[in-house]
Amino acid sequence: MHTVVVVDDEPITRMDVTGMLLELGYDVVGEAADGFDAVSLCQAKHPDVVLMDVNMPIFDGLTASDIIITENLAGCVVLLTAFNDDEIIDKASKIGVTGYLVKPVEQRRIKPAIEVALAQSEKLRASKKETEKAQKQLEDSRLIARAQAIIAKKEKCTESEAYAMLRSMAMDKRVSMAVLAKAVLNQEARQ
């Protein structure tokens, strides 16, 4: 069962949307009347989905959504708005909102919007993980290459021999080559 936080400054809208979500089998773990409270609630609950009104006092929905997405406080954010506005859609897309519902919200539209938003959010997270993994591998390769060059110079050997030494030392120490390369670079920096 997916957890949901409902954020809207209109109590009747919050009550209606919460009722629809409960009927659809979602677990509503909290409600908020403004973006500030929405961020606090997401910090505490880490819901799968936030249904977020756009126009609210204190923090508007886009500002709160940006914080929630940037700080990874919820699985995804679906905007609720009375406006079908291209500017809002553009801003929402840029900050990473994965769904958009125009008020008045109809029960038959909520589930597809949430399920598609969850699926897109999962794809984005997987893509981000792959990118981070690739960036780390690239950084590790750069560290290893720099350490390899230092070892080759110190030991007066070829870079391939230095690489073999580095690999052998890493295996002996039971650490990754990148960890050992960092140690070599740190030692070189201190000299």
Residue, then its C-alpha position, 0 to 999 in steps of 0.5 A: m500500500h502506497t503512502v500519501v501526504v495531501v497538501d492543500d490550503e482548502p480543508i474541504t479539498r483536503m478532506d475530499v481528496t483524502g477520502m478518495l485516496l482511502e477508497l482507492g486503497y492508499d494510506v494517507v499518512g498526513e495532511a498539510a495546509d501549506g508548503f512549509d508544513a508539507v516539507s516538515l511532514c515529508q521529513a517525518k513521514h517520507p511518503d511514497v507520494v505527495l499530492m501538492d496544491v500549487n497556490m498556498p500561503i507561506f510556501d507555494g506548492l512549487t517551492a515546497s515540491d522543489i525542496i521535497i524532491t531535492e532532499n529526496l523526502a518523498g517518492c514523487v510529487v503530483l501537483l494539484t491545481a485549479f490552473n492548466d497553466d503552461e508556465i506552471i507545467d514548465k516549472a513543475s517539469k524542471i524541478g522534477v514533479t512527476g504528475y499533474l492533476v487539474k481541480p476539481v479532482e475526480q476519483r477516476r483520475i487520481k489512481p492513474a496519475i499516482e501510479v504513472a508518477l510513481a513509475q516515472s519516479e522509480k525510473l528517474r531514481a534508477s537512472k540517477k543511481e546509474t549515473e552516480k555509479a558511472q561517475k564514481q567509476l570514472e572518478d575511481s579510474r582517474l584516481i587509480a591512473r594518477a596513483q599508478a603514475i606516481i608508483a611508476k615514477k617512484e619505482k622506476c617501472t612501466e605504468s602497467e607494472a605499477y598497475a599490477m603492483l597497485r592491484s596486488m597491494a589492494m588485494d593484500k590489504r583487502v581494499s578496493m584499488a580506488v581506496l588504495a589509490k586515494a591513500v597513495l595520492n594523500q601520501e604524495a600530497r603530504q610530501 
